[in-house]
């Protein structure tokens, strides 16, 4: 082991000591595309195939990616795979997985681990350009089950603004996810056998998830401003117009709320 490897190993051990629930990130599989000061690593899908049993938490997750996300489904409501980007991400081997174990996790420890992953994501190539949309980080909660869905939902809701602000999306996947498909309200594309939080770059088609009326107007406004700031020059005209219209509506609602507060 050379000096660089020793330094990396020391950093990984320190990170795992600080957050022992983050496991399965061996020092010999540090992302080769990541910056050298990354203090923990993740496994590529190909590495999971080589090193994990098919019925393990990470092995099962990779199988689900291939068998569900990367394939067409009759209930999607359109042609093509459930997630249009997944087949290319698998081919390029740009899907990374980390495992958080423990049946009674501490929410703050989970948030800290996810925030670490976010920082590594931002520093890992590809960071921009057309290839960047194929990069995905999956934080898999192997010790949790369907009954823990509210915890995953709460953490996703709490952390999503920090991701959107920098042009990323954070999605919650678990067996009880009731989020409907965009084209079929009876389809549940965010259901997975093992709970996880998934991060990736924002894309044009994320607009429906950023203008939802269930979010407060100030939250929607922040989401939509980030969307327009980062993608406004590249998205199709109808998406641009929808985003602007939704932003105006959010601002109107916010002003109305402020006016109501002032008259009390």
N, C-alpha and C positions, 0 to 999 in steps of 0.2 A: 504493500500500500504506500503510495507516494504522499508527499506533504499535503497536496490538495485533497486527496481522499481522506487523510487523517483529520483535516480541518472539517470537512463535510461530515464525517462520522461523529465528531465531537458536537457539532451543531445539532445533528439529528438526535443524539442522545439527550442533549440539553432540552430540546423541544419536547421530546417524549417524556422527560422527567417533569417538565412544567405542565404538560397536559397528557397524563398517562392513558387517557381514553383514546388518544390518537395512535393507532397501531398499524402494522402492515406496511410501513414505509421504509424499506431496507436501504442502507447507505449505498449499496452498489447499483441502485436503479434510480439515482437522482436524474430528473429530466435533463437530457443532454442539451435541450434548447433553452433551459432556464438559466438565469443569471447565477454567477458563482456564489453569491452570498445567500442563496436560498437556505433556510434553516430546517426544512424538511422536504421530503419527496413523496411522490405518488407513483402508482403502478399504471402503466399503459394496459389497455385491454389485452394486447398480445402477451404481455408479461403475466397477467392474471391467468390466461390460458395455459401458459407454460408452468406456472408455479402453484396454482390453486386447484383443488378438486372441483369438478363441475357442480357438486352440490354444496360447496362452501358459499358463504355470503357473497363474496366477490365473484366467484365462478357463476353462481346463479344469476347475478346481476348482468354479467356479460352475456349469458345465454338469453336473458330477457331482452337485452338490447338488440341482439341479432334476430330473435324470433318474433318480437313484437314491434319495437320502434323502427327497425330497418326493413320491415315487410309491409306490403299492402294489407289493408283490413277492410272487410266489406262494409263496416259501419262508419268509416271515416267521412264519406260523403264526397270524395274526390279520388282520382287515380293517384297511384304512387304510394310510397311507404307512409306509415303513421307520422314519422318525422322525416321530412325530405332531406335533411342534412346528414342523417345518421349513416347511410350506406357509404358516403364519401369519407366521413370521419373514421369509420371502421377501416376502409381501404388505406387511408393515410396514417392510421394508428395514432390519431390525435384525441382519443378518449382516455382520460386519466381517472383512476379511482383511488379513493382513500377510505379506510374503514374506521369507524368509531364504534367500539364495543361497549358493553355494559348495559344491563337491563334497567338501571336506575340512574341515568345520566344527569349530570348537573347542567341546567340550561346555559349557565354562563360559560362553562367549559366548552360546550358545543359551539356557542357563538364565537368564542376565541379561536377554536379550531377552524371554523368556517371563514372567519376573517383572515386567518393565516393563509388558507387556500386562496382566498380572493387576491391577496397580495402576490402570491406565487403565480396565479393565473395572469395577472397584469404584467408580470415580468417574463413570462414564458412565451417563446415564439411558436407560431406566428402571432404577433401583437396587433397587426393592422393589415389592410389589404383584403383581397377576396378570399384568401386562404384562411384568414383568422376565424371566419364563421364556422369552420369545421372543428375548432378546438373546444373541448368540453371537459369540465371537471365534475366528478360525481362523488359526493360525500355520503357514504353508505352507513346507515345505523344498524349494524348487524344484531345488536341486542334488543332492538325495539320491535314491536308488532303493531297490528292494526289499532289496538287500543291506545297507542301512543300518538296517533295521528294529530290530536289537538296540539301537542307539544311541537311537532314539526311545523304545523300551520302557523303557530304563534311565532316561532323563530323566523320563519320565512317572511311573515308580515313585518316583523320588527326590523329585519335586515335588508329587505328589498330596496328601500330608498337609497341606502348606501351603495348598492350595486347599480341601480339605474342612473345614479348621479355620474358614474364613471363609464356609462355606456354598456353595462352588463345586465343580464337577466338572472334572477335566482328563482328556480321553480321547485315546488314541493311535490314529491311523489310518494304515495303510500296506497295501501289497499282500499282505504275508505274515501279517497279523493272524489268529490262530487263535481268538480269543474267539468262542464260539458265541452264537447268538441265545437269548433267554430262553425262547422257546416251541418252537424248532426247533434242536437241537444240531448239525445239519448246515449251518445257515445262518451266514454270516460277515458280520454287518452293519457291522463296523468296518474293512472293506477299502476302500482308496481308491487311485486311480491315482498320486497324489503323496503322500508322507508328510506328516503334519501333526499338530499338537497342537491340540485344540479345548477351549475353556473356556466354561462356561455356569453358570447357577444350578442348585443342587441341587433335584431334584423328588422327589415321593413314590416314583416307580417306580425310583429309583436304589438302593433298598435292597439288591437282590441284589449290586450291585457294591461295597457297603460291608460286607457280612458274609461275604465269601468266606473259606473256610478256608485258602486258600493264603497269606493275610496273617497275620502274627504276631498273637497275641491282644492285645498292647498296641496294635497298629496298628488292629485291628478295633474295640477298645474306644473308641479316640479317634474313629474314624469314626462309630460308632454314637451316641456321646454328642453329637457335633455334629449328626447327623441328627435326633435327638430334641429337642435344644435348639432347633433352628431350625424344624423342621417338626412337632414333636410335637402342637401344638395345632390343626393343620390337616389332618393325614393321616387316612385311614380307619382304623377300629379294627383291622382285620386287619393292616395295615402297622405300626401302633403296637405291637401285641402281638408281631409277629415281631421287630421291632427290639429290644424289651425282652428277649425270650427270647434273642436272639443276643448282646446285651450281657451278660446274666447268664452265658451260656456262655463268652464271652471272659474274663470276670472269673474264673470257675472255673478255666479253663485257665491263666490268668496266676498265680493263687495256687498251683496245683499245680506250675507251673514254679519259682516262688519257693521252695516248700517243698523241692523236689528240690535246688535250688541250696544251700539252707541245710544239708542233711544231708550234703553232700559234704565 
